[in-house]
Amino acid sequence: MKKTIVNTALVALLLGGVSPTQAQVSSKLKSVLNKLGTTSSAQSSTTSTTSTTTDGTSVTTTEASSAIKQALSNGLQASISALAVKDGYLGDAAVKILMPEEAQKIEKTLRAVGMGSLCDQFITSMNRAAETAVSEAGTVFVSALSKMTITDAYNILLSGQQDAATTFFKTSTTTELTSKFSPVIENAMGTNNVSNYWNQVTTAYNKLPLSSKVETNLTAYITKKAIDGLFTKVAVQELQIRENLGGSRSTELLSKVFGWVDGQK
């Protein structure tokens, strides 16, 4: 049962809670989460063994499965929906997508000659594309969770690294996230006129004296930044639960399991 406790804790650690004021994510994501939750409940109904933690608290597999369903259906939606809304990226300085590094000299030059609004339009369009794509992360995270081993769980929970869970997910999901995000980003770039604004920016810059051509794969750049921003959010949630910041161990499950983890230190 200790295995069940650890895996349940890890899900809760990564996915956190959900705010009732946050926008709902796509129906596709909800369907995946509900299906996984139903499967967890079905599995837990076949066995309901009891294990005792170091502080004497009993935990059944049914309780653990219910906690997994709750953490997935609520917590994952909260994690992603924080970004999958208007200004989810653009309005958050920690994840806002800025000009590509090699193009920042263009931005500086254009702003100096009174063309700052064009730069702002381009930056806004990139962030809108990321906000459109981020809901695709849901199915990838669910898949990664299903492949996690008990060894992975123990290493993450007891490693002592504040971002161990985030690092694990970043390592195990970035390739698939990139594959999922790229076509959505490319489509969203068209909807949000990213390439059009980029062409305007580079054309205006190239008309200036002593300018040099700058080439950037915008799809790859925005995709990478969108994924980086997502993991920034996940890392914040992980730290809050590990350190119990702001009373983030707000449920009996979190208090029970992380109390157990604290006792292993």
N, C-alpha and C positions, 0 to 999 in steps of 0.2 A: 504493500500500500504506500510505502514511502515513495515508490516510483510514481504513483498517481499524484501524490501531494506535490512532488517536484514539478512534474509536467504541468499540472494545473497552475502552480505558482508562476511558471514561466510564461504561460499564456496571459495571465493577469498582469504580469510585469510588463510585457511588451505592449499590451493593448489598452490598459488603463480603463477609465470610466467614460461615460458619455454625458454631455451636457444637453438638457432638453431644449436649449436655444440654438443648437447647431443644426445646420441644414442637413437633410437626409441625403445619403449617397444614392447612386443609381440603383434601379430595381434589379439589375444584373448582379450587383454585389450583394444585395439583400438576399437574393435567391440562393446564392452560394453559401452565405453564412447560415441561413435558415436550414438548408439541406445538411450542412455539417452539424448543426445543433441537433437536428432530428436524429442523425446517425449516432451522435454521442449519447443521446437519451436512450435510444434503442439498445445500444451496447450496455449501458449502465443498468438497464432493467433486468439483464440476465444474471447479474451478480451484484451483491451488495455487502461485500465483506467490510470489516471494520479494522482500522489500524489506529494506533495510539502514538501521538507525537511526544516529544520529550517533555512537554509541559502537562501531559496527561489528557490532552484533548482528543476525542475520538473523531475520526473522519471516515465516512463511507464512500464507496465508489460512486454511488448514486449522487451524493452531494458533490463529489469532485466533477462528475460529468455535467451536472447542472451548472456548476461554476464555469466550466469550459464554455458551455453554450452561452451563458450570460456574457462572459468576457469577450467571446468572438462576436456575438450579435450586437453588443453595445460598444465595447471598447474599440474594436477595429473600425467601426463606422465613425466613432469619435475621432480617432487618429487621422483617418483619411479626410473626413469631411471638414476638418479644420483648414485644409488646403484646397479642397475641391469646391470652392465657392468663389464668387467674385471678390477679389482682393485677398484671397487666401495666401497667395504668394506676394502679390504686389504690395499689400498692406502690412507685411511682416518683414521688418528689416533683417531678421535672422535668416530668412530664406529667399528674399527678393532676388530675382534674377537681373543682374546688371549687364552692361555691355561686355562682350567678350574682351578678354584682356588685351588681345592684339588690336582691338578696335577702340580702346579707351582714348587713344590719342586723337582719333576721329571725333569722339564725343567732346573732348576738351577743346578742340579747334572749332567745332561747329558752335558750341555754346559761347565761345569767345567772340564769334561774329554774329550773334543774335539768332541762332537757329536751334536754341535749346528745346523748343516745343517739338521739333522733329525727332530729336533724341528721345524725348519723353514718350512720344507716340510709339516709337520702336520698342522701348523698354516695356511699356504697357502691353503691347501686342505679344511679346515673348512670354510674359507672366500669365496672360490670359490663356495661351496655348498650354502652359504647364498646368494651370488650374483645370483645364479640360481633361488632361491625360491622367491625373493622379488617381482617379477612382479605379483605374485598371490595376492598381496595386493589390486590391483586395484578394482576388483569386490567387495571386502569386504568393501572398503571405499564408493563405490557408494551405496551399500546397506544401510550402516549406515547413509549416507546423506538423503536417501529417508525416513528414519524413524525419522529424527530429528524434534522436535516440535518447535513452535515459542517460547515457554518458555525456551527450551534448548538454542535457538539462543540468546535470550536476556540475559540469565545468562552468556553465554560465552562471548558475546561482551562487557557487562557492568560490569563484575565481578571485574575488576581491576587486575586480575591475568594474568601475562604475558604468561602463558602456559595453560590457561583455555581451549582453543580449543583442544590442544594436549591431555590434561588430559581427556576430554570428549571422544575423539576418542579412547584413550588407554583403557578406561573403557568399552566402548561399542563394541570394535572390537577385543580385545586381544584373547578372547576365539575362535572366528571364524578364526582369523589369524593363531592361533596355529594349528587349524584343517586343514587349507589350506596349511600351510607351512610344517607341519611334513612329509607327504608322499613325497613331492618334495625334502625336505632336505634329507630324507632317500635315495631316488633314486640318488640324486646328490652326496651323500657321497660315493656311489659305483662308480660312474663315476670318482670322484676325488680321489679315493683310501684313503678316510679318515680313515676307519677302519684298512686298511693295515698299514698306517703310525702310527696309534695309537698303533696297536699291536707291531710294531717295537720299538716304544718309550717305551712302558711298559715292553716289553721283555728285552730290553737293560738295563732298570732301575732295573728290578727284578734280573738281574745277578750280580748287584753290592752288596757289603757287606752291611748288616744292612738295606736293602731295605724292604719296606712293600707294599703290594699290594694295588693299587688304582683302584677303580671301578667308572666309570662315564657313565651315559646315554648320549651318545654323540648326539643322535638325539634331545632329549629334550633340551640339553644345547645349541646346535647351533641354534635351532629354537627360543629359548628365546632370544639369543643374536642378531639374525637377526631382530626380532621384536623390540627389544630395540633400535637397530641402526636406524631402520626406523623412530621411533618416535623421536629420537634425531634430525633427519633431519627436520621433521615436526615442531618441537619446534623452530628450528632456523628460519624457514620461518615465523612462527607466530610472533616471536619477531621482525623480520625485518619489517613486515607490521604494527604491533602495534606501533612501534617507528619510522616508516618511515625512517629506516636506509638506507643510500645510495640511497635515493630517491625511495624506494621500492614501494611506492604508485604511480606507473608509469602509471596508466591508469586513465581515467576520472572517471570510476566506483569506484576504490579504493579511490581516492581523495574525491569523493562525499560522499561515505558511511562512511568512517572513519573520515571525517570532521564532519559528523553528530554524530558519536560516541564520538569524542573529545568534542563535545558540550554538551554531557550528563554528563560529569565528573564534 
